[in-house]
Amino acid sequence: MDKIEIPLSKLKIVFGIAGSILFVISGLYIYTTISDGQTRYNPIFLKAVGIATILFFGATGVYGIKKMFDTGVGLIVDENGITDNTNAYGIGLIKWTDITAIKTGQVMRTKFLLIYTNDPNKILDSATGIKRKLMMGNLKMYGTPYSITSNTLKYNFEDLERLLNGQLNKQREKITNRKSS
């Protein structure tokens, strides 16, 4: 199998950064103006919403800026497995022999690929800090700590799904053929 390298899409990353900036501005507006100028909701609650919005989208914006200067490849697919650099918790190579299934997940309009493995704890053990917490959240929600999105790639989601599932099936056939030989 030839190595397939899928680059990061700087344009998609710029749109993500712009969206993050808009949400940070919205969070600031909620915190400084709306929370005290209305009577419908508790001002403390709205201030907390404003702070949470600022922190979350501030972090995604900083991550986006970091990705803008990332010269690495977004995703590598080869005979060994999938090497991911698309999100904040990319852990490197996931071997084909460790992957049990690749399924589509979706939150609102954002689709992502869930990578199921025979030992999720192996992946979790390689992660620390916030990366580990994010992966544990994924494990609780979806049954796997790992997901891949095409939001930062120069690649269509459906094509990525076909590519990865096709390669997984090819690798399984190779293993089956070796065992029967």
C-alpha positions in Angstrom: 0.0 0.0 0.0 1.2 3.4 -0.9 1.5 6.1 1.8 -1.4 8.6 1.6 -0.7 12.0 3.1 -3.6 14.4 3.6 -2.6 17.9 4.3 -4.2 20.4 6.7 -6.5 22.9 5.1 -5.3 26.4 6.1 -8.5 27.9 4.8 -10.7 25.7 7.0 -8.5 26.6 10.0 -8.8 30.3 9.3 -12.6 30.0 9.3 -12.4 28.1 12.6 -10.2 30.9 14.1 -12.7 33.5 12.8 -15.6 31.6 14.4 -13.7 31.4 17.7 -13.0 35.1 17.7 -16.7 35.8 17.1 -17.7 33.6 20.0 -15.1 35.1 22.3 -16.5 38.6 21.4 -20.1 37.2 22.1 -18.9 35.9 25.4 -17.4 39.2 26.3 -20.6 41.0 25.4 -22.7 38.6 27.5 -20.4 39.0 30.4 -20.0 42.8 30.3 -23.3 44.0 28.9 -26.2 41.6 28.8 -25.7 39.9 32.2 -26.4 43.1 34.2 -28.7 44.8 31.7 -31.6 42.3 31.8 -34.0 40.9 34.3 -35.0 37.6 32.7 -32.0 35.4 33.9 -29.9 35.5 36.9 -26.9 37.8 36.1 -24.4 35.4 37.8 -25.6 32.6 35.5 -25.1 34.8 32.4 -21.7 35.9 33.6 -20.8 32.2 34.0 -22.0 31.5 30.5 -20.0 34.4 29.2 -16.8 33.2 31.0 -17.3 29.6 29.7 -17.8 30.9 26.2 -14.7 33.0 26.4 -12.6 30.2 27.8 -13.7 27.4 25.5 -13.6 29.4 22.2 -10.5 31.2 23.3 -8.8 27.8 23.7 -10.1 26.6 20.3 -8.9 29.9 18.7 -5.4 29.4 20.2 -5.3 25.8 19.0 -6.4 27.0 15.5 -3.6 29.6 15.5 -1.1 26.9 16.5 -2.4 24.7 13.7 -1.9 27.5 11.2 1.8 27.3 11.7 1.8 23.5 11.9 3.9 22.2 8.9 3.1 18.6 9.5 0.7 16.4 7.5 -2.8 16.3 8.8 -3.4 12.6 8.3 -1.2 9.7 7.1 -2.7 6.4 6.0 -0.2 3.6 5.2 0.3 -0.1 5.7 1.0 0.4 9.4 -2.2 2.3 10.2 -3.5 5.8 10.6 -1.3 8.7 12.0 -3.5 11.6 13.0 -2.6 15.2 13.4 -6.0 16.7 12.9 -7.2 17.5 16.4 -6.0 18.6 19.8 -5.5 15.0 21.0 -3.7 13.4 18.1 -1.8 10.5 19.6 0.2 9.4 16.6 -0.1 6.0 14.9 -3.1 3.8 15.5 -2.2 0.4 14.0 -4.6 -1.5 11.7 -4.2 -4.5 13.9 -5.6 -2.5 16.9 -8.6 -1.1 15.0 -11.8 -3.0 15.4 -14.2 -0.6 13.6 -14.5 2.8 12.1 -18.0 4.4 12.4 -19.5 7.8 11.8 -20.5 10.1 14.6 -22.2 13.4 14.4 -22.9 16.4 16.7 -25.2 18.9 15.2 -23.8 19.3 11.6 -20.3 18.2 12.4 -19.4 14.6 11.4 -16.4 12.7 12.7 -15.0 9.2 12.4 -14.9 7.2 15.6 -12.0 4.8 15.7 -12.8 1.7 17.8 -9.8 -0.3 19.1 -9.4 -3.6 20.8 -7.7 -1.8 23.8 -8.9 1.7 24.4 -6.8 1.9 27.6 -3.7 1.6 25.5 -4.5 4.8 23.8 -5.6 6.5 27.1 -2.3 5.5 28.7 -0.3 7.3 26.1 -2.2 10.6 26.8 -1.7 13.0 29.7 -3.4 16.2 31.0 -6.1 17.9 29.0 -5.6 15.5 26.1 -6.4 12.5 28.4 -9.5 14.3 29.8 -10.8 15.0 26.3 -10.2 11.4 25.3 -11.9 10.0 28.4 -14.9 12.2 27.6 -15.0 10.7 24.1 -14.8 7.2 25.6 -17.7 7.8 27.9 -19.9 9.3 25.1 -19.0 7.1 22.2 -17.3 4.0 23.6 -13.9 5.0 22.1 -11.4 7.6 23.1 -10.5 8.4 19.6 -12.1 10.4 16.8 -10.9 12.0 13.5 -12.6 14.9 11.9 -12.0 16.3 8.3 -12.7 19.8 9.5 -9.0 20.7 9.4 -8.1 18.6 6.3 -8.1 19.2 2.6 -10.3 16.2 2.2 -14.0 15.6 1.9 -15.6 13.7 4.9 -17.3 11.0 2.9 -14.2 10.4 0.9 -12.2 10.1 4.1 -14.7 7.6 5.5 -14.5 5.5 2.4 -10.7 5.6 2.3 -10.2 4.6 6.0 -12.9 1.8 5.9 -11.5 0.6 2.6 -8.0 0.4 3.9 -9.2 -1.3 7.2 -10.9 -4.0 5.1 -7.8 -4.5 2.9 -5.6 -4.9 6.0 -8.1 -7.4 7.5 -8.0 -9.4 4.2 -4.2 -9.5 4.3 -4.3 -10.8 7.9 -6.9 -13.4 7.0 -4.8 -14.5 3.9 -1.7 -14.8 6.0 -3.5 -17.0 8.6 -4.9 -19.3 5.9 -1.6 -19.7 4.1 
